[in-house]
Amino acid sequence: MIVAFSISPVSGDETGSVTDAVAAAVRVVRESGLPNETNAMFTNIEGEWDEVMAVVKRAVEVVAEVSPRVGLVLKADIRPGYEGQLSAKVERIESALRP
């Protein structure tokens, strides 16, 4: 499965840094060892259901350490039996775009 997710600290307190909180969440993903990528809007991660959701949960927990409220947006592509789709999906589109 591939999961695209975005985590945001939600707080009225301006003392914390959104950038630092999001960086801590991305660090959790990168240290997981699962295939992943981060872009301007989402972090994508690929793996089995339980391992991906455990990483998302831990990423939320590290943001919750600095914010009393956390927003999470999550989209999943659940396709059993397929691996390497994080890059394969993009490669298929790039191939279709070639003249």
N, C-alpha and C positions, 0 to 999 in steps of 0.2 A: 504494500500500500504506500501511497504518497500522501503526505499531509502537508498542506500549506497553512501556516498559522501566524498570527500576529498577536503579540502581548503588549499591553500598555498599562503602565501604572496610572491609576485614577485617584487623584488626591487634591484636596483644596490647599494643601501645604506645598509651597513653592521651594522648600529647602532642599528637596531631593532632585536629582538629575534624571530626566527621562532617558537621556542617552546612556547614562551609566547603568540604569536598570535594564534597558533593552540589551545592552552589551553583555550584561551578566546572563541574561536568558540565552543569547546566542552562544555564549561560551559553553553553557550546559549542552547545547545541541552539538557543537563542534567536538566537545570532549566525549560525546557518546560513542564516537566511532562509526556511526551510521552515515550513509551518504546524505549530504545536505548542501544547501546553498542559501544564501541570504541576498535579497534584493531590496529595493527601496521601500517595498510595502509588506513583504512576507518573508518568512523563513520556511523553506521546504525541506522535508526530511523523509527518507524512504526506509522501510523495514517492515517487520511483522507487527501486527496490531498491538500486542502487549508491549513490545519494546519501544515502539514509536510513542504510544500514549504515556508510557512511563517517563520518557524524555520531556514530552509536553508538560506533564504534571510537575516535574522537577523545575522546568523553566518558569512555570507559573509561581512555584514556591519561592524561587529566588527573587522574583519581582515583588512578591508579597512581603518579603523581609523588609522592603523599604517603602511600601505603600499599603495603606489599610484596605485598599480596594484595587482589583486588577481586572482589566478588560481582556477578553480572549475572543478572537475570531478564528475559526477553524474550518477548513474545507478538506475533505478526504476523497481520494480516488482509490477505492477498494477493489482490487483486481487480483484475486488469488492465482498463484502460479506464475506471476510475472515479476521479474527482478530487473534492475538496471533501467527502469523507466524514467527516472529523474533526468537522465541525459537522452535516452532513446526517443522520448516524445519530442524533445526539442530538435533532435537530429532529423526526425521525419518531417517536421515543418520546414527546417532549413533546406532539406532536399527538395521539397515541393516548390520552394521559392526560387530554386536555381533555374536559369533559362535553358 
